Amino acid sequence: MAEAAGGYAALAQLVEVLDLEPIEVDIFRGVSPQTALQRVFGGQVAGQALVAAGRTVPPDRAVHSLHAYFLRPGDPALPIVYTVDRIRDGRSFTSRRVVAVQHGQAIFSLSASFQAAESGFEHQDPMPDVPDAESLPTFEERIAPYAERIGAFATLPRPIELRYIDDPPWVQRDAGPRDARSRVWMRSAGPLPDDPLLHACALTFASDLTLLDSVQVRHGVAFGADRVLPASLDHAMWFHRPFRFDEWLLYTSESPSATGGRGLAIGRFWSRAGDHVVTVVQEGLLRIARS
């Protein structure tokens, strides 16, 4: 019950973090939650930037894609200012560009496209055959034996509930490298309001949590336990079908390549009904720290 209460509190804080303050036309201000992190979590700034873009778009147009670059580390002790550029308002599509600023410098940029609902061709690959979320250990049960080794990551507030299907990196590192893939069920730690933009922004936040796991397990390392310095470089998402993020979604990822200190990961979100709802691609920096 204490874990559930902690998750609800963390989710309430996430919803508050995603509720940006309008300070001028097309200018918003966001804050970071109080955590032990030394820089702003990439999923947070991506989620907040999508909120800023979505607040300038008619509600009948849903986000269908975003492309983002992480430019500088964000300071969690300071507010982040988001400026929105209204690139285009067409008959079917709306385009926005958002820049996140701290200390007078851009730390993040995002381009997002929104589309009015319309009909067309339909197809998708089948959803992978995986165990149900309820049959799997909780995140707390998984991480408990490794908490001391991982450090602050193990005790961070968790607004997102995770159920790993494959061994997570901090477990896999003891067995050595494996195929470059990760499969995990995830959802918000409690109910969310009936706002499709909020569900999209919360999923955007969560999409950065486990995506690079597929790179880590390929090399038998784990952030926090090994001398690997991670950072998100760029992040792209395509929103295919409606979903609720307070219901279980399967998040699968694989890494086709790593080179030059960078690792590429491709992720897919699936609903329990088997709908492919979102695709994610990210290249991350994975530098081996010098001793």
C-alpha positions in Angstrom: 0.0 0.0 0.0 2.9 2.4 0.8 4.3 1.7 -2.7 0.9 2.5 -4.3 0.5 5.6 -2.3 4.0 6.7 -3.3 3.2 6.1 -7.0 -0.1 8.1 -6.7 1.8 11.0 -5.2 4.5 10.9 -7.9 1.9 10.7 -10.6 0.1 13.8 -9.1 3.4 15.6 -9.2 4.0 14.5 -12.8 0.5 15.8 -13.8 1.4 19.1 -12.1 4.8 19.3 -13.8 3.0 18.8 -17.2 0.6 21.6 -16.4 2.7 24.5 -17.7 2.2 28.1 -16.6 1.3 30.5 -19.5 3.4 33.7 -19.1 2.7 35.3 -22.4 1.2 34.5 -25.8 2.9 31.2 -26.9 5.3 31.3 -24.0 5.1 28.9 -21.1 7.0 28.1 -18.0 7.6 24.7 -16.5 9.3 23.4 -13.4 11.0 20.1 -12.4 10.1 17.7 -9.6 12.4 17.5 -6.6 14.6 14.5 -7.3 18.2 13.3 -6.8 18.9 13.8 -10.5 21.7 16.3 -11.4 20.0 17.2 -14.6 16.5 17.4 -16.0 15.2 14.0 -17.2 14.9 14.0 -20.9 11.3 12.6 -21.0 10.2 15.5 -18.8 11.4 18.3 -21.1 10.0 16.4 -24.1 6.6 16.0 -22.4 6.5 19.6 -21.3 7.5 20.8 -24.8 4.6 18.8 -26.3 2.3 20.3 -23.8 3.4 23.8 -24.9 2.9 22.9 -28.5 -0.5 21.3 -27.9 -1.8 24.3 -25.9 -1.6 26.3 -29.2 -3.4 23.8 -31.3 -7.2 23.3 -31.8 -8.4 20.4 -29.6 -9.8 18.5 -32.6 -6.2 18.0 -33.9 -4.2 15.2 -32.2 -0.4 15.0 -32.3 0.8 12.4 -34.8 4.5 13.0 -34.7 7.3 14.8 -33.0 11.0 15.2 -33.6 13.3 16.5 -30.8 16.9 17.3 -30.0 18.5 17.4 -26.6 21.0 20.3 -26.8 22.3 20.9 -23.3 21.7 19.4 -19.9 18.8 21.0 -18.0 19.1 22.4 -14.5 16.3 20.9 -12.3 16.7 23.7 -9.8 15.5 26.4 -12.3 12.3 26.9 -14.3 12.3 26.1 -18.0 10.8 28.6 -20.5 9.1 27.1 -23.6 8.6 29.4 -26.6 6.2 28.1 -29.4 6.6 29.1 -33.0 3.3 28.6 -35.0 4.9 27.2 -38.2 1.8 26.3 -40.1 -2.0 26.1 -39.6 -3.3 24.1 -42.6 -6.7 22.6 -43.4 -5.6 19.1 -42.1 -2.3 19.6 -40.4 -0.9 22.0 -37.8 2.9 22.4 -37.2 4.6 23.8 -34.2 8.2 24.3 -33.2 9.1 24.6 -29.5 12.4 25.7 -27.9 13.2 25.2 -24.2 15.4 27.8 -22.7 17.4 28.1 -19.4 20.2 30.6 -18.6 19.4 32.3 -21.9 20.4 29.2 -23.9 18.4 26.6 -25.8 18.5 23.2 -24.0 16.0 21.4 -26.2 14.1 21.8 -29.4 11.0 20.0 -30.7 9.0 20.0 -33.9 5.5 18.5 -33.6 2.7 18.0 -36.1 -1.0 17.6 -35.4 -3.7 16.3 -37.7 -7.5 16.5 -37.8 -9.1 13.0 -37.8 -9.6 11.4 -41.1 -10.0 7.9 -42.6 -7.6 6.0 -44.8 -5.7 2.7 -45.3 -5.2 0.5 -42.1 -2.6 -2.1 -41.4 -0.1 -3.1 -38.7 2.2 -5.9 -37.7 0.8 -8.3 -35.0 1.6 -7.6 -31.4 4.3 -9.8 -29.8 3.1 -12.7 -27.7 4.1 -11.9 -24.1 3.0 -12.7 -20.5 0.3 -10.5 -19.0 1.5 -7.6 -16.8 -0.3 -9.0 -13.7 1.8 -12.2 -13.9 5.1 -10.3 -13.6 7.0 -9.0 -10.6 6.6 -5.3 -9.7 9.4 -2.9 -10.4 10.0 -2.7 -6.6 10.3 -6.4 -6.4 12.7 -6.5 -9.3 15.0 -3.8 -8.1 15.1 -4.5 -4.4 18.2 -6.9 -4.5 20.1 -4.4 -6.6 19.2 -1.1 -4.9 22.5 -0.6 -3.2 24.5 -1.2 -6.4 22.3 1.1 -8.5 22.2 4.0 -6.0 19.8 7.0 -6.3 18.0 5.5 -9.4 16.5 2.8 -7.1 14.7 5.3 -4.8 13.4 7.9 -7.3 9.7 8.7 -7.1 8.0 6.7 -9.8 4.8 8.1 -11.5 5.0 5.2 -14.0 4.4 1.6 -13.1 6.8 -0.9 -14.8 6.6 -4.7 -15.2 9.7 -6.1 -17.0 9.2 -9.2 -19.2 13.0 -9.5 -20.0 15.6 -9.0 -17.3 16.4 -5.3 -16.9 20.0 -4.1 -17.4 20.9 -4.2 -13.7 19.9 -7.9 -13.6 21.3 -8.9 -17.1 24.8 -7.5 -16.4 25.5 -10.4 -14.1 24.8 -12.9 -16.9 26.6 -10.9 -19.7 25.4 -9.6 -23.1 22.3 -10.8 -24.8 20.2 -9.9 -27.8 19.6 -6.2 -28.1 15.9 -6.1 -27.0 13.8 -5.0 -24.1 10.1 -5.7 -23.3 8.2 -4.0 -20.5 4.6 -3.3 -19.6 4.0 0.3 -18.4 1.2 2.6 -17.4 0.7 5.6 -15.2 0.7 4.8 -11.4 -3.0 5.9 -11.2 -5.9 7.2 -13.2 -5.4 10.2 -15.5 -8.0 12.9 -16.6 -9.8 12.3 -19.9 -7.5 14.6 -21.9 -5.9 12.9 -24.9 -3.0 15.5 -25.0 -2.2 14.7 -21.3 -2.1 11.0 -22.1 0.2 11.7 -25.1 2.5 13.9 -23.0 2.7 11.4 -20.1 3.6 8.6 -22.6 6.2 10.9 -24.1 7.7 11.3 -20.6 7.7 7.5 -20.1 9.1 6.7 -23.6 12.6 7.8 -22.4 12.6 5.5 -19.3 13.5 2.1 -20.8 14.2 2.7 -24.5 18.0 2.5 -24.2 17.8 -0.7 -22.2 18.1 -2.6 -25.5 21.5 -1.0 -26.0 22.7 -1.7 -22.4 21.8 -5.4 -22.4 23.5 -6.0 -25.7 26.8 -5.0 -23.9 26.0 -6.4 -20.5 26.1 -3.0 -18.7 23.7 -0.9 -16.6 23.5 2.8 -16.0 24.3 3.6 -12.4 26.1 0.3 -11.8 28.8 0.7 -14.5 31.0 3.5 -15.6 28.7 4.4 -18.6 27.6 8.0 -19.0 24.2 8.1 -20.8 22.4 11.0 -22.4 19.6 11.3 -24.9 20.6 13.0 -28.2 17.5 13.0 -30.3 14.0 11.5 -30.0 11.3 10.9 -32.5 7.7 9.6 -32.0 4.8 8.8 -34.2 1.3 8.5 -32.7 -0.7 6.0 -34.7 -3.9 5.2 -32.8 -5.8 6.4 -29.7 -4.7 5.1 -26.3 -5.0 5.7 -22.6 -1.8 5.7 -20.6 -3.5 4.8 -17.4 -4.1 1.4 -19.0 -1.3 -1.2 -19.5 0.8 -0.7 -22.7 3.5 -3.0 -23.9 6.7 -1.2 -24.7 9.1 -3.2 -26.9 12.5 -1.9 -28.0 15.5 -3.2 -30.0 18.9 -1.7 -30.9 20.1 -2.3 -34.5 23.3 -0.4 -34.1 25.8 1.2 -31.7 28.9 3.1 -32.8 30.9 6.2 -32.1 29.7 6.4 -28.5 26.1 6.4 -29.7 23.4 3.7 -29.5 20.2 3.6 -31.6 17.0 2.2 -30.2 13.6 1.6 -31.9 10.6 1.2 -29.7 6.9 0.3 -30.1 3.9 0.7 -27.8 1.1 -1.7 -28.0 -2.3 -1.7 -26.2 -3.6 -4.9 -24.5 -6.0 -5.2 -27.3 -3.1 -5.6 -29.7 -3.2 -2.2 -31.3 0.2 -0.7 -32.3 -0.4 2.8 -30.9 3.1 4.6 -30.9 6.5 4.2 -32.5 9.6 5.7 -30.9 13.2 6.1 -32.2 16.1 7.5 -30.2 19.8 7.8 -30.5 21.5 8.1 -27.1 25.0 8.9 -26.0 26.7 6.0 -24.1 30.2 7.1 -23.2 32.5 4.9 -21.2 33.8 7.0 -18.3 37.5 7.3 -18.0 39.0 6.1 -14.7 
